[in-house]
Every structure is written in C-alpha cells, then in structure tokens.
Amino acid sequence: DAAASAAAAKDHVASLQTQLDLALSKSRERDERVKGEHAAAAAAITAAEADAHAAQARADDADARVEQLGEDLKAARERARTAVAAAAAHRPTTGGSEANDPKP
C-alpha cells in the first residue's frame, strides 16, 4: 500500500523536522547563554584590570610618599646635627665661671 507508506514517510520526515527544529532552538539558546557568559567574563576581566591599574597607581603614590618622607627625615637629621653642633659651639667651656657655681 503505497499511500500508507508515503503517509508514514511524510510523518517520519515531519517528526525529524520537529526534532531538528528543537535541537536548533536549544543550540541557539546555548549559544546565547555562552555569549552572555563570555560578555560577563570580559566585563569582569576589564573591571579587574582597572582595579589592578588603580592599585598600581596607589602603590606608586605610596612609594613616592615613602621616598619623600625618607628625604624629609634625612633633612631633619641634618638640621638636628647642625643644631647640636651649634649648641656645642656656644656651650661654655669648663673652667669658666660655671665651674665655680655650686651644684644643685
């Protein structure tokens, strides 16, 4: 019976087409989900890179501040040495009138 075979073949082709359409739909959904995940990952990477650059800039600023503080400390030490030397130069020598003052 050729008509029954043709109808069965037609039904089988329709079933295969439905399965193909479903598979294509799932594949498109998966592709869209993967594209979204890739976009989210790319955004996270971009944000992490920006954070890393900002952290590096802060570290560079901190290094510069530490270097400046070191220079300030050297200058302060030199001023202190100069002040001590000046005070020592103006201190009365022993044997002067202070040597005869009674000790408190």
N, C-alpha and C positions, 0 to 999 in steps of 0.2 A: 504494500500500500504506500505509494509514493507521496501522497498528500500528507499522510500521518508522519512519514519520515521528514518531509520538508518542514512541517509544523514543529516537530521535535528539534530539528536542527535550528530553526528560527528561534525557538525558546532557549536553546542552549547558547546561541550567539547573544541573545538579549541578556541572559544570565552572566555570560562572560563580560559583556559590555558594562553591566552594573558593577561587577567585581572590579573591573579596570577603573571605572569612574570613582569607586570608593577608595581604591588604592591610590589613585592620583590625588584625590582630595586629602587623604591622610598624608601623603608625601608633601603636598603644598603646605599643610598645616605645620608639619615638622620643619620644613624649610623656613617658614615664617618665624617659628619659635626659635630656631637656631640663629636666624638673622637677628632677632631681638636679643638673644643671649650674647651674641657677638658684639652688638651695639652697646649693651650694658657693660660688657667686659672692657671694650675700648674706652668707654666713658670712665670706668674705674681706673684704668691704666693712666688716662690723661690726668685725672684728679690726683693720683698717686705721684705722677711726675711733677705736677705743680706743687704738691706738698713737699716733695724732695727738693725742688729748686728753692722754695721758701725756707726750708730748714737749712739748706746750704748757705743762703744769704744771711740767715740769723747767725749761723756758725762763723761766717766770715766777719760779721759785725762784732761778734764776741771776741774773736781773735784780735781784731783791730783795737777793741777796748782794752784787752789784756796787754797788748803791746804798748798802748798809750799809758796805761797805769804803770807798767814797768819803767817807762821813760820818766813819768812823774815821780816815781819812787827814787830813781837814780838822782834826779834833780833835787829832791828833798834831802836825800842823804848828803849830797854835796853841800847844800845850804847849811845843814847841821854841822858838817865838818868845818865849814868856814866859820860858823858862829862859835863853835868850840875853840877853834884856833884864835879867833879874835878875842874871845873871853880870856883865854890863856895868855895872850899877849898883853892884855890890860890888867892882869892879876898882879897884885903887889908881890914882890919877891920876899922871901923870908929874910929876917934880919932887919926889917923896917920897923916902923912904929907898931905895927900889928904884932910883932914878935914879943913886945913888952906888955901887951894887953893881957890881963888875967883871963884864963879860960873860964867859960861859964860853967 
